[in-house]
Amino acid sequence: MTEHVPDHVYWNERYAAATHGVWSGEPNAVLARETADLSPGTALDLGCGEGGDAIHLARLGWRVTAVDISDVALERAAQHAERAGVAERIEWQRHDLSETFPAGSYDLVSAQFPHFRDGTLSPRVLRAAAAAVAPGGTLLIEAHGGPPPWQHDLPDDLTFPTPEETVATLQLPPDEWEILLAERHPRSQRHPHTGELATREDQTVVARRGRCAG
Ligand SMILES: C[S@@+](CC[C@H](N)C(=O)[O-])C[C@H]1O[C@@H](n2cnc3c(N)ncnc32)[C@H](O)[C@@H]1O
């Protein structure tokens, strides 16, 4: 894969190469935990991949808009949703979030590992995600806090923000938003090829927008 390959081609090739799926199909654990006590409403899933989170939310009664740059991932996700019997509760939208962002406001905006191809988190996307949260709604961002122990070929200039830096990037007016959680935590992850189990660090940010916002 060379640098000049467009991002959507890169991600499509990555998904197409993994015929049995890149991800487990299960919802992300933090998403499942942090949404368990929320009343279902409308949800936006940014960088939805193969749809594990969107399908989980739809099963709980959410009406989900799920977005990814990869048509291959979105087609696969839509097939999973059909099989799960929740297709009518999910709208799949293709966006390159560095260029376009889905319209509307949502009771839940979730971005689970919304890392671009170079590993970065886009401040513009994070702020657009916050802006898309409806009054009374929740913003949930889960991201890597460091590289997996087996990855040694990361760009020298790639840094992983702390949860506090992610909160600062969001620029949430304090009179409108409450930060419910901003923490690092360890997570076990298997090496994609060898299956070797390792612990890496992730970060979670959960914020709630006040009801009088907007
Ligand atoms: C690390 S994966 C996470 C997938 C899923 N949220 C999960 O946790 O399993 C990042 C996802 O973001 C998508 N993505 C990367 N760059 C994007 C962009 N510019 N616009 C929209 N989606 C993008 C990729 O196709 C991929 O599905």
The ligand as an SDF file (V2000), in Angstrom:
LIG
                    3D

 27 29  0  0  0  0  0  0  0  0999 V2000
  -10.1790    1.6650   13.8500 C   0  0  0  0  0  0  0  0  0  0  0  0
  -11.5870    1.4320   12.8410 S   0  0  0  0  0  0  0  0  0  0  0  0
  -12.9220    1.3790   14.0330 C   0  0  0  0  0  0  0  0  0  0  0  0
  -14.1650    0.7050   13.5140 C   0  0  0  0  0  0  0  0  0  0  0  0
  -15.3070    0.5690   14.5400 C   0  0  0  0  0  0  0  0  0  0  0  0
  -15.7220    1.8340   15.1010 N   0  0  0  0  0  0  0  0  0  0  0  0
  -14.9130   -0.3700   15.6500 C   0  0  0  0  0  0  0  0  0  0  0  0
  -14.6290    0.0910   16.7500 O   0  0  0  0  0  0  0  0  0  0  0  0
  -14.8490   -1.5800   15.4030 O   0  0  0  0  0  0  0  0  0  0  0  0
  -11.7520    3.0290   12.0950 C   0  0  0  0  0  0  0  0  0  0  0  0
  -12.9370    3.1230   11.1340 C   0  0  0  0  0  0  0  0  0  0  0  0
  -13.0010    4.4600   10.6510 O   0  0  0  0  0  0  0  0  0  0  0  0
  -13.2340    4.4420    9.2510 C   0  0  0  0  0  0  0  0  0  0  0  0
  -12.6110    5.6650    8.7250 N   0  0  0  0  0  0  0  0  0  0  0  0
  -11.2920    5.9350    8.5940 C   0  0  0  0  0  0  0  0  0  0  0  0
  -11.1130    7.1380    8.0520 N   0  0  0  0  0  0  0  0  0  0  0  0
  -12.3590    7.6620    7.8510 C   0  0  0  0  0  0  0  0  0  0  0  0
  -12.8410    8.8720    7.3000 C   0  0  0  0  0  0  0  0  0  0  0  0
  -12.0000    9.8180    6.8410 N   0  0  0  0  0  0  0  0  0  0  0  0
  -14.1810    9.0720    7.2260 N   0  0  0  0  0  0  0  0  0  0  0  0
  -15.0430    8.1190    7.6750 C   0  0  0  0  0  0  0  0  0  0  0  0
  -14.6540    6.9480    8.2050 N   0  0  0  0  0  0  0  0  0  0  0  0
  -13.3160    6.7180    8.2900 C   0  0  0  0  0  0  0  0  0  0  0  0
  -12.5620    3.1690    8.7540 C   0  0  0  0  0  0  0  0  0  0  0  0
  -13.1010    2.6970    7.5440 O   0  0  0  0  0  0  0  0  0  0  0  0
  -12.8150    2.2190    9.9150 C   0  0  0  0  0  0  0  0  0  0  0  0
  -14.0150    1.5040    9.7190 O   0  0  0  0  0  0  0  0  0  0  0  0
  1  2  1  0
  2  3  1  0
  2 10  1  0
  3  4  1  0
  4  5  1  0
  5  6  1  0
  5  7  1  0
  7  8  2  0
  7  9  1  0
 10 11  1  0
 11 12  1  0
 11 26  1  0
 12 13  1  0
 13 14  1  0
 13 24  1  0
 14 15  1  0
 14 23  1  0
 15 16  2  0
 16 17  1  0
 17 18  1  0
 17 23  2  0
 18 19  1  0
 18 20  2  0
 20 21  1  0
 21 22  2  0
 22 23  1  0
 24 25  1  0
 24 26  1  0
 26 27  1  0
M  CHG  2   2   1   9  -1
M  END
$$$$
